[in-house]
């Protein structure tokens, strides 16, 4: 049972680290983020997504 808890804590820690890295790197200007979702564009391209700027919705 202890092993399951350790694995869950490790997974949550890794996910939190990626989120914190994305927020810090985009706000500090180290990474580009054209669609303002706090996921660096380089990471989005690695995962196969095409980062596009958000289009403004006109009323």
Buried (B, 14 or more C-beta within 10 A) or exposed (E): EEEEEEEEEEEEEEEEEEEEBBBEBBEEEEBEBEBEEBBBBEBBEEEEEEBEEEEEEEE
